[in-house]
């Protein structure tokens, strides 16, 4: 072999060996880095577990000490030295948290926070418009950085904070105690663990949904830190950035947790904290165009103020009224009396209360319950009231209850000043103010019932629907009662327990959203196929005159006798309006007359709701398969009237017959989709950390009012109708004022269907007049509205008492652009099904 060739081969071999050495070195380095990364993650998990064990040991020691005392009196004062040191480090003057750091702007009004003894804890800054703008700009940048991270990276940040609480959890717990916003470190660690897992699995288990953007979380002054973080952490886990407007008591802990979150790796701006003097700050922040969603937790008064102040802004607002709700404790004759009484006293008198409790006892065990109460209450000490004004309210409530026949069971004599003994108001009347709207203070109204039906009636007597406790050893009775109570959470043979895996959904006047569980994540997401709702500016609107315009004058001409008159559909019958008036149905372009339809009003809506409320409970109790068959039959009926309805779409909208027929085809398929949906989504068991069984149940809202959109008049109608019917609701629909003819023709399908009379109602007429009628009816639980900006503003301002769940869509934005929902996309199925249900969680301990 020539020497030159051999030399070339040797050089190639050397080059190859060098490349191999480099490859081996690179692989070795990557393996080292991977192992190091794995070790770091294992260490983080070990830190979390160690932190939990330490917290559990401390909690156990405290519990043992309290049990050994054999008293229900106040616990020994705990040390707050670490929290005091943190406050001293900030000179007891706390600023704002913006762009990942504490700032203390000058020339700002401040607000003082005092402890339970009246001593100064600290002062907080009241943010102004310049601070809001700075925080909002930072939040937008924070959202871009945070949402662009992978699910794994976001999960890692939340887990890192859980580990950090192992080091600083004591300071957070002490600060909560000092500010009277009690929340244990173990509770925060549990929240972080739960939502870090959902952050990791968002794209896997909640595919095709995307974060909203910048979320504003607002709580009232009397709200707890747990309620605040139950909204902040899921919003972050789903990839949103969050601006927090805390209450007075939760402001210091919120500022500390924002600092710890940023230290754990949260991008600057992804969480900001703005403190203020009252609820007006939240309204000012909501006006910023960067805010995509507002969610509130707290008392009713501040919630109403926030809803009214944000009316017309075009930003969705959800409310959780979890403070001062009236909740029943129901004790059946089959209950373990001793355990029930112990937990009644624990729930009603010892724990820090967010709600008010009413005790309902079966008559056959009343004497036993009273004897146990009298024995256990002998050890209870007087409770300190907040002020002299609260003492006056308590005295007044007790006197009113006595005037209505109640007798008192108290632990000791009533002292003077701001102390009051735990008091049971035996034999309180259901109409008594102490039952309907209990005053603050250690008062427990007691009512009796004879049958299971009476128990449910008493339990549903309150306008609130927050929670209930049931005591019975009959599992069938417990489950049946749980299902019948209009509340969001039920605890069986247990005092109230909180865990993030349990969905908390306020029923009736207690809220419009779900917090906790997978169900609570969707309020912070939107379908990926949908567009961001445009913002709006409030208009000068006289709410007393909305919907009161005079009807248009109809001038008869030579064709008046040949034009068809249509009927509306109420209580299963085609009928005229109560007033007998009609409005003109115009063809495309507005010139000419296609027909006349009834000009419905408040009386027509009242008749429709009365019919709906009679049949809705029976429809809800039908099996999913029975509802499915009825909806499938409705689809077949639509197919039978296919030609007539296609003609009505073409005549009304001007579409070619081919496109009109295609919309009918899509509508038939959509009803078939809803028929299939009926038995596919029904909650399930929950992974509760304690021993026992927990499960979530989707329930119907009740009667839903729907103001239908102009575009795709048939497809949009059957989509919304199917969502309501599949989940067990009754519905009152208002057809598009511009294109009512397809809905009027669809009445022929309803007349031949097997749906119960009154389950579906179609009331025609002027949109604003009927919107006002829907808003003013107390039975209607939810309104889905497509219309103008004035209608959206009116509904958000007026639907606060009683509270209604709103889905508002302005069809034309402030720039004159049409905002169109893509009714052909499959994502609308899950979106509107979730809007048609409310969730209930049931917890049954096993040990």
Secondary structure as UniProt FT lines:
FT   HELIX           3..69
FT   HELIX           81..89
FT   TURN            90..92
FT   STRAND          93..94
FT   STRAND          96..98
FT   TURN            99..100
FT   STRAND          101..103
FT   STRAND          110..114
FT   TURN            116..117
FT   STRAND          120..125
FT   HELIX           129..147
FT   HELIX           151..178
FT   TURN            179..180
FT   HELIX           185..205
FT   TURN            207..208
FT   STRAND          209..211
FT   STRAND          214..219
FT   TURN            221..222
FT   HELIX           225..237
FT   TURN            238..239
FT   STRAND          241..245
FT   TURN            248..250
FT   HELIX           251..263
FT   TURN            264..265
FT   TURN            268..269
FT   STRAND          271..273
FT   HELIX           280..286
FT   TURN            289..290
FT   STRAND          291..297
FT   HELIX           300..309
FT   TURN            310..312
FT   STRAND          316..320
FT   STRAND          326..331
FT   TURN            333..334
FT   HELIX           337..345
FT   HELIX           346..350
FT   STRAND          356..362
FT   HELIX           363..365
FT   HELIX           366..377
FT   TURN            378..379
FT   STRAND          383..384
FT   HELIX           388..403
FT   TURN            404..405
FT   STRAND          407..410
FT   TURN            417..418
FT   STRAND          419..420
FT   STRAND          423..426
FT   TURN            430..431
FT   HELIX           433..436
FT   STRAND          443..449
FT   HELIX           452..459
FT   STRAND          464..465
FT   STRAND          467..471
FT   HELIX           475..484
FT   STRAND          489..492
FT   TURN            500..501
FT   STRAND          504..505
FT   STRAND          507..508
FT   TURN            509..510
FT   STRAND          514..515
FT   HELIX           518..524
FT   STRAND          525..527
FT   TURN            528..529
FT   TURN            543..547
FT   TURN            558..559
FT   HELIX           560..562
FT   STRAND          568..570
FT   TURN            571..572
FT   STRAND          573..575
FT   TURN            578..579
FT   STRAND          582..585
FT   TURN            588..589
FT   STRAND          595..598
FT   HELIX           602..621
FT   HELIX           624..640
FT   HELIX           642..653
FT   HELIX           657..677
FT   TURN            678..680
FT   STRAND          684..686
FT   STRAND          693..700
FT   STRAND          703..707
FT   HELIX           713..726
FT   TURN            727..728
FT   STRAND          730..734
FT   HELIX           741..751
FT   TURN            757..758
FT   STRAND          760..762
FT   HELIX           767..776
FT   STRAND          780..787
FT   HELIX           789..798
FT   TURN            801..802
FT   STRAND          805..810
FT   TURN            814..815
FT   TURN            823..824
FT   HELIX           827..835
FT   STRAND          837..844
//
